[in-house]
Amino acid sequence: DDDDDDDDSVQSFRDTVAPGSKHQDHHHHHSEAYDAHLKSRSGSWLSRLWNKHFDQANYYNETFRARDFESDYLALVPLSDPRLSHRWPLWVFVLLSALLCGTMFCAVFFFVQRQVEVNQGEIFTRTSSIHVNPIKPGDYHGNYSLDLKIDIPVHNQNYFPATISGGIGIYLYNYKGGEVELDHAQVPSRSTRVFSITANASNFDSMVTSTIIGRCTVLQPHLLQFVLKGEFSTEVLFYGAQTTRINTYAIVDCKIKEEWPWG
């Protein structure tokens, strides 16, 4: 009788352990699949994007996507686990990237150096006053004076003010009779400023003065052609200076009238 009781106990134990072993194996496999699913959807947004396209079996596991699924798996997660750390959502990274790109674009757009133009074709000259007084009719000797007004347009295409320095000399042949200068003059941003400067072009020696008097009294037509030569340097912010060379001319009408002091 005792032997029969022992056999029944052993059989009962086997019947109890066998189903439990199968259940534990199934539970273990189920937990591994759930771990793989969680791992594919955790980590940085870049790793999640990689898993979405290259680990679709775990990422799109429909078994764990149902709202009524509850896992009976219990595990201790250490505090150092990255899933417990705070992660910014993907839209925050997208927004920060967009702001960074926008800031860089604005910085390049506004701070890039643009042209500060001094076009010699736009330089306009006009006679402010001219006086030619020969000693007697037909004589090339006497007094001469000329005030020449010069308009110099400067175009600043930058979003910051510019400074301009330099000058223009007034020449007759190779002789210099006067000049105009700009010393660190300001040009507002995105604008054009016209500098109107009056130059005394009378500082010639006696030989050149005699030539001018002869052209204005005897020789026809009574016109003088001056050469304007020089250069201007412009600066914007911390950029290097840009140099523009000027080489143009101005024609002055002597406007001689019969008003000689000797009658």
KETORRO-287712 format. One record per residue (C-alpha): residue number from 0; x, y, z. Coordinates in Angstrom, 2 decimals, padded with zeros to 5 digits. Layout:
N
<site seq="NUM" px="X" py="Y" pz="Z"/>
...
This chain:
263
<site seq="0" px="000.00" py="000.00" pz="000.00"/>
<site seq="1" px="002.79" py="002.35" pz="000.81"/>
<site seq="2" px="004.37" py="001.64" pz="-002.58"/>
<site seq="3" px="001.10" py="002.47" pz="-004.36"/>
<site seq="4" px="000.81" py="005.73" pz="-002.48"/>
<site seq="5" px="004.36" py="006.69" pz="-003.49"/>
<site seq="6" px="003.64" py="005.96" pz="-007.15"/>
<site seq="7" px="000.50" py="008.13" pz="-007.06"/>
<site seq="8" px="002.45" py="011.00" pz="-005.47"/>
<site seq="9" px="005.16" py="010.86" pz="-008.12"/>
<site seq="10" px="002.62" py="010.84" pz="-010.93"/>
<site seq="11" px="000.75" py="013.72" pz="-009.38"/>
<site seq="12" px="003.99" py="015.69" pz="-009.10"/>
<site seq="13" px="004.82" py="015.07" pz="-012.76"/>
<site seq="14" px="001.38" py="016.15" pz="-013.84"/>
<site seq="15" px="001.76" py="019.33" pz="-011.83"/>
<site seq="16" px="005.29" py="020.23" pz="-012.95"/>
<site seq="17" px="004.91" py="019.51" pz="-016.66"/>
<site seq="18" px="002.17" py="022.03" pz="-017.41"/>
<site seq="19" px="003.95" py="024.56" pz="-015.26"/>
<site seq="20" px="007.17" py="024.11" pz="-017.18"/>
<site seq="21" px="005.39" py="024.70" pz="-020.49"/>
<site seq="22" px="003.75" py="027.82" pz="-019.06"/>
<site seq="23" px="007.06" py="029.15" pz="-017.84"/>
<site seq="24" px="008.67" py="028.59" pz="-021.25"/>
<site seq="25" px="005.80" py="030.42" pz="-022.94"/>
<site seq="26" px="005.96" py="033.23" pz="-020.42"/>
<site seq="27" px="009.72" py="033.57" pz="-020.91"/>
<site seq="28" px="009.36" py="033.77" pz="-024.71"/>
<site seq="29" px="006.52" py="036.27" pz="-024.32"/>
<site seq="30" px="008.65" py="038.47" pz="-022.08"/>
<site seq="31" px="011.57" py="038.46" pz="-024.52"/>
<site seq="32" px="009.26" py="039.59" pz="-027.33"/>
<site seq="33" px="007.88" py="042.35" pz="-025.12"/>
<site seq="34" px="011.40" py="043.46" pz="-024.19"/>
<site seq="35" px="012.35" py="043.62" pz="-027.87"/>
<site seq="36" px="009.23" py="045.67" pz="-028.58"/>
<site seq="37" px="010.00" py="048.14" pz="-025.78"/>
<site seq="38" px="013.63" py="048.40" pz="-026.82"/>
<site seq="39" px="012.67" py="049.20" pz="-030.41"/>
<site seq="40" px="010.48" py="052.06" pz="-029.20"/>
<site seq="41" px="012.88" py="053.47" pz="-026.59"/>
<site seq="42" px="016.12" py="055.36" pz="-026.79"/>
<site seq="43" px="016.84" py="058.50" pz="-028.81"/>
<site seq="44" px="014.64" py="059.67" pz="-031.67"/>
<site seq="45" px="017.38" py="058.62" pz="-034.10"/>
<site seq="46" px="017.43" py="055.04" pz="-032.80"/>
<site seq="47" px="013.62" py="054.91" pz="-032.88"/>
<site seq="48" px="013.67" py="056.10" pz="-036.46"/>
<site seq="49" px="016.21" py="053.40" pz="-037.33"/>
<site seq="50" px="014.10" py="050.68" pz="-035.66"/>
<site seq="51" px="010.99" py="051.92" pz="-037.41"/>
<site seq="52" px="012.50" py="051.22" pz="-040.82"/>
<site seq="53" px="014.96" py="048.41" pz="-040.12"/>
<site seq="54" px="013.41" py="046.52" pz="-037.17"/>
<site seq="55" px="009.76" py="046.57" pz="-038.17"/>
<site seq="56" px="009.06" py="043.09" pz="-036.71"/>
<site seq="57" px="009.57" py="044.36" pz="-033.17"/>
<site seq="58" px="008.57" py="047.98" pz="-033.77"/>
<site seq="59" px="005.17" py="047.07" pz="-035.26"/>
<site seq="60" px="004.42" py="044.05" pz="-033.04"/>
<site seq="61" px="000.62" py="044.08" pz="-033.05"/>
<site seq="62" px="000.47" py="041.90" pz="-029.94"/>
<site seq="63" px="001.63" py="044.72" pz="-027.75"/>
<site seq="64" px="-000.05" py="047.61" pz="-029.61"/>
<site seq="65" px="-003.55" py="046.67" pz="-028.39"/>
<site seq="66" px="-004.86" py="048.99" pz="-025.68"/>
<site seq="67" px="-006.22" py="046.07" pz="-023.58"/>
<site seq="68" px="-002.85" py="044.32" pz="-023.42"/>
<site seq="69" px="-001.41" py="043.98" pz="-019.96"/>
<site seq="70" px="001.86" py="042.23" pz="-019.44"/>
<site seq="71" px="002.28" py="039.97" pz="-016.40"/>
<site seq="72" px="006.02" py="040.38" pz="-016.75"/>
<site seq="73" px="007.68" py="041.99" pz="-013.77"/>
<site seq="74" px="011.27" py="043.10" pz="-013.77"/>
<site seq="75" px="013.45" py="045.40" pz="-011.72"/>
<site seq="76" px="014.79" py="048.31" pz="-013.77"/>
<site seq="77" px="017.94" py="050.04" pz="-012.47"/>
<site seq="78" px="017.87" py="053.82" pz="-012.05"/>
<site seq="79" px="020.61" py="054.12" pz="-014.66"/>
<site seq="80" px="018.33" py="052.66" pz="-017.34"/>
<site seq="81" px="018.01" py="055.22" pz="-020.19"/>
<site seq="82" px="014.26" py="054.62" pz="-020.35"/>
<site seq="83" px="013.92" py="056.27" pz="-016.95"/>
<site seq="84" px="015.80" py="059.41" pz="-018.00"/>
<site seq="85" px="013.92" py="062.43" pz="-019.29"/>
<site seq="86" px="013.91" py="062.65" pz="-023.08"/>
<site seq="87" px="012.80" py="065.58" pz="-025.15"/>
<site seq="88" px="010.11" py="064.75" pz="-027.71"/>
<site seq="89" px="010.95" py="064.74" pz="-031.38"/>
<site seq="90" px="009.09" py="067.98" pz="-032.15"/>
<site seq="91" px="011.37" py="069.84" pz="-029.72"/>
<site seq="92" px="014.45" py="068.78" pz="-031.68"/>
<site seq="93" px="012.75" py="069.71" pz="-034.95"/>
<site seq="94" px="011.81" py="073.13" pz="-033.56"/>
<site seq="95" px="015.30" py="073.78" pz="-032.20"/>
<site seq="96" px="016.83" py="072.75" pz="-035.52"/>
<site seq="97" px="014.49" py="075.08" pz="-037.40"/>
<site seq="98" px="015.34" py="077.96" pz="-035.04"/>
<site seq="99" px="019.05" py="077.31" pz="-035.43"/>
<site seq="100" px="018.80" py="077.22" pz="-039.22"/>
<site seq="101" px="016.69" py="080.38" pz="-039.21"/>
<site seq="102" px="019.18" py="082.18" pz="-036.96"/>
<site seq="103" px="022.10" py="081.18" pz="-039.16"/>
<site seq="104" px="020.24" py="082.26" pz="-042.30"/>
<site seq="105" px="019.39" py="085.67" pz="-040.79"/>
<site seq="106" px="022.97" py="086.14" pz="-039.59"/>
<site seq="107" px="024.36" py="085.40" pz="-043.04"/>
<site seq="108" px="021.70" py="087.50" pz="-044.78"/>
<site seq="109" px="022.17" py="090.62" pz="-042.64"/>
<site seq="110" px="025.90" py="090.45" pz="-041.85"/>
<site seq="111" px="027.29" py="089.43" pz="-045.23"/>
<site seq="112" px="029.25" py="092.26" pz="-046.84"/>
<site seq="113" px="027.58" py="094.04" pz="-049.74"/>
<site seq="114" px="028.81" py="096.64" pz="-052.16"/>
<site seq="115" px="029.29" py="100.30" pz="-051.26"/>
<site seq="116" px="029.29" py="101.89" pz="-054.70"/>
<site seq="117" px="030.85" py="105.14" pz="-055.85"/>
<site seq="118" px="030.09" py="105.26" pz="-059.58"/>
<site seq="119" px="032.23" py="107.77" pz="-061.39"/>
<site seq="120" px="029.58" py="108.01" pz="-064.10"/>
<site seq="121" px="027.19" py="109.49" pz="-061.53"/>
<site seq="122" px="029.60" py="112.20" pz="-060.32"/>
<site seq="123" px="028.08" py="115.52" pz="-061.37"/>
<site seq="124" px="029.98" py="118.80" pz="-061.62"/>
<site seq="125" px="028.76" py="122.35" pz="-062.09"/>
<site seq="126" px="030.36" py="125.75" pz="-061.96"/>
<site seq="127" px="029.76" py="127.64" pz="-058.75"/>
<site seq="128" px="031.70" py="130.73" pz="-059.85"/>
<site seq="129" px="034.38" py="131.56" pz="-062.40"/>
<site seq="130" px="036.32" py="134.76" pz="-062.93"/>
<site seq="131" px="038.79" py="135.37" pz="-065.77"/>
<site seq="132" px="040.43" py="138.77" pz="-065.76"/>
<site seq="133" px="043.13" py="139.30" pz="-068.42"/>
<site seq="134" px="045.35" py="142.34" pz="-068.05"/>
<site seq="135" px="044.28" py="143.62" pz="-071.48"/>
<site seq="136" px="042.40" py="142.24" pz="-074.49"/>
<site seq="137" px="044.25" py="139.43" pz="-076.21"/>
<site seq="138" px="046.68" py="139.04" pz="-073.33"/>
<site seq="139" px="047.02" py="135.68" pz="-071.70"/>
<site seq="140" px="048.21" py="137.14" pz="-068.42"/>
<site seq="141" px="045.88" py="138.05" pz="-065.62"/>
<site seq="142" px="043.83" py="136.55" pz="-062.83"/>
<site seq="143" px="041.70" py="133.45" pz="-062.83"/>
<site seq="144" px="039.49" py="131.79" pz="-060.18"/>
<site seq="145" px="037.12" py="128.85" pz="-060.32"/>
<site seq="146" px="034.89" py="127.28" pz="-057.70"/>
<site seq="147" px="033.68" py="123.90" pz="-058.88"/>
<site seq="148" px="030.82" py="122.14" pz="-057.09"/>
<site seq="149" px="031.02" py="118.35" pz="-057.21"/>
<site seq="150" px="028.19" py="115.96" pz="-056.30"/>
<site seq="151" px="029.35" py="112.47" pz="-055.29"/>
<site seq="152" px="026.57" py="109.86" pz="-054.81"/>
<site seq="153" px="027.45" py="106.91" pz="-052.55"/>
<site seq="154" px="025.19" py="103.83" pz="-052.53"/>
<site seq="155" px="025.28" py="101.67" pz="-049.40"/>
<site seq="156" px="023.56" py="098.32" pz="-049.95"/>
<site seq="157" px="024.47" py="096.93" pz="-046.52"/>
<site seq="158" px="022.15" py="096.64" pz="-043.53"/>
<site seq="159" px="024.69" py="098.59" pz="-041.47"/>
<site seq="160" px="026.14" py="102.10" pz="-041.86"/>
<site seq="161" px="029.27" py="102.56" pz="-043.92"/>
<site seq="162" px="032.12" py="105.05" pz="-043.75"/>
<site seq="163" px="033.85" py="106.60" pz="-046.75"/>
<site seq="164" px="037.20" py="108.34" pz="-046.95"/>
<site seq="165" px="039.26" py="109.65" pz="-049.84"/>
<site seq="166" px="039.41" py="112.48" pz="-052.29"/>
<site seq="167" px="039.38" py="113.66" pz="-055.89"/>
<site seq="168" px="041.99" py="115.91" pz="-057.47"/>
<site seq="169" px="041.14" py="118.46" pz="-060.19"/>
<site seq="170" px="043.69" py="118.44" pz="-063.01"/>
<site seq="171" px="044.28" py="120.42" pz="-066.15"/>
<site seq="172" px="046.62" py="118.32" pz="-068.23"/>
<site seq="173" px="049.03" py="117.00" pz="-065.57"/>
<site seq="174" px="048.74" py="120.00" pz="-063.29"/>
<site seq="175" px="046.69" py="119.86" pz="-060.15"/>
<site seq="176" px="044.58" py="122.91" pz="-059.35"/>
<site seq="177" px="042.52" py="121.72" pz="-056.38"/>
<site seq="178" px="040.91" py="118.77" pz="-054.64"/>
<site seq="179" px="037.96" py="117.63" pz="-052.54"/>
<site seq="180" px="038.16" py="115.23" pz="-049.62"/>
<site seq="181" px="035.89" py="113.06" pz="-047.47"/>
<site seq="182" px="037.17" py="111.97" pz="-044.06"/>
<site seq="183" px="035.23" py="109.06" pz="-042.50"/>
<site seq="184" px="031.88" py="110.39" pz="-043.69"/>
<site seq="185" px="028.88" py="108.26" pz="-042.71"/>
<site seq="186" px="026.48" py="106.65" pz="-045.19"/>
<site seq="187" px="023.27" py="105.25" pz="-043.61"/>
<site seq="188" px="022.29" py="101.65" pz="-044.19"/>
<site seq="189" px="020.31" py="100.71" pz="-047.31"/>
<site seq="190" px="020.42" py="104.25" pz="-048.68"/>
<site seq="191" px="022.17" py="106.64" pz="-051.03"/>
<site seq="192" px="023.86" py="109.78" pz="-049.77"/>
<site seq="193" px="025.00" py="112.55" pz="-052.09"/>
<site seq="194" px="028.00" py="114.54" pz="-050.91"/>
<site seq="195" px="028.03" py="118.05" pz="-052.40"/>
<site seq="196" px="031.48" py="119.59" pz="-052.06"/>
<site seq="197" px="032.79" py="122.86" pz="-053.46"/>
<site seq="198" px="036.41" py="122.80" pz="-054.63"/>
<site seq="199" px="038.64" py="125.75" pz="-055.44"/>
<site seq="200" px="040.29" py="124.82" pz="-058.73"/>
<site seq="201" px="042.42" py="127.98" pz="-059.00"/>
<site seq="202" px="045.72" py="126.78" pz="-057.58"/>
<site seq="203" px="047.61" py="126.61" pz="-060.87"/>
<site seq="204" px="050.93" py="128.16" pz="-061.64"/>
<site seq="205" px="051.28" py="131.16" pz="-063.95"/>
<site seq="206" px="051.82" py="129.06" pz="-067.07"/>
<site seq="207" px="048.60" py="127.04" pz="-066.62"/>
<site seq="208" px="046.70" py="130.18" pz="-065.62"/>
<site seq="209" px="047.78" py="131.85" pz="-068.89"/>
<site seq="210" px="046.54" py="128.83" pz="-070.82"/>
<site seq="211" px="043.15" py="129.04" pz="-069.07"/>
<site seq="212" px="042.83" py="132.76" pz="-069.76"/>
<site seq="213" px="043.69" py="132.20" pz="-073.42"/>
<site seq="214" px="041.05" py="129.47" pz="-073.76"/>
<site seq="215" px="038.40" py="131.59" pz="-072.09"/>
<site seq="216" px="039.10" py="134.82" pz="-073.98"/>
<site seq="217" px="040.68" py="134.14" pz="-077.33"/>
<site seq="218" px="040.38" py="130.51" pz="-078.34"/>
<site seq="219" px="037.05" py="129.01" pz="-079.33"/>
<site seq="220" px="035.05" py="127.40" pz="-077.84"/>
<site seq="221" px="035.32" py="129.04" pz="-074.43"/>
<site seq="222" px="035.37" py="125.72" pz="-072.58"/>
<site seq="223" px="037.72" py="124.13" pz="-070.09"/>
<site seq="224" px="038.06" py="120.38" pz="-069.65"/>
<site seq="225" px="039.31" py="119.24" pz="-066.25"/>
<site seq="226" px="040.24" py="115.69" pz="-065.30"/>
<site seq="227" px="038.98" py="114.34" pz="-061.97"/>
<site seq="228" px="041.21" py="111.64" pz="-060.52"/>
<site seq="229" px="041.32" py="110.03" pz="-057.10"/>
<site seq="230" px="040.03" py="107.15" pz="-055.00"/>
<site seq="231" px="037.65" py="106.41" pz="-052.16"/>
<site seq="232" px="037.81" py="103.71" pz="-049.48"/>
<site seq="233" px="034.64" py="102.39" pz="-047.87"/>
<site seq="234" px="034.32" py="100.27" pz="-044.71"/>
<site seq="235" px="031.42" py="098.33" pz="-043.16"/>
<site seq="236" px="031.56" py="096.71" pz="-039.71"/>
<site seq="237" px="034.69" py="094.59" pz="-039.26"/>
<site seq="238" px="035.24" py="093.89" pz="-042.97"/>
<site seq="239" px="038.25" py="095.14" pz="-044.87"/>
<site seq="240" px="038.16" py="098.38" pz="-046.81"/>
<site seq="241" px="036.94" py="098.47" pz="-050.41"/>
<site seq="242" px="038.72" py="100.89" pz="-052.74"/>
<site seq="243" px="037.11" py="102.58" pz="-055.73"/>
<site seq="244" px="039.26" py="104.52" pz="-058.19"/>
<site seq="245" px="037.89" py="107.59" pz="-059.93"/>
<site seq="246" px="039.03" py="108.82" pz="-063.35"/>
<site seq="247" px="036.52" py="111.05" pz="-065.12"/>
<site seq="248" px="036.29" py="114.60" pz="-066.47"/>
<site seq="249" px="034.32" py="117.83" pz="-066.13"/>
<site seq="250" px="033.69" py="120.46" pz="-068.77"/>
<site seq="251" px="033.40" py="124.05" pz="-067.54"/>
<site seq="252" px="031.92" py="126.89" pz="-069.58"/>
<site seq="253" px="033.91" py="130.08" pz="-069.14"/>
<site seq="254" px="030.77" py="132.21" pz="-069.62"/>
<site seq="255" px="032.79" py="135.24" pz="-070.70"/>
<site seq="256" px="030.80" py="138.47" pz="-071.08"/>
<site seq="257" px="031.82" py="141.90" pz="-072.29"/>
<site seq="258" px="032.35" py="143.20" pz="-068.78"/>
<site seq="259" px="036.05" py="143.88" pz="-068.79"/>
<site seq="260" px="037.22" py="146.46" pz="-066.26"/>
<site seq="261" px="039.15" py="148.22" pz="-068.97"/>
<site seq="262" px="035.91" py="148.78" pz="-070.91"/>
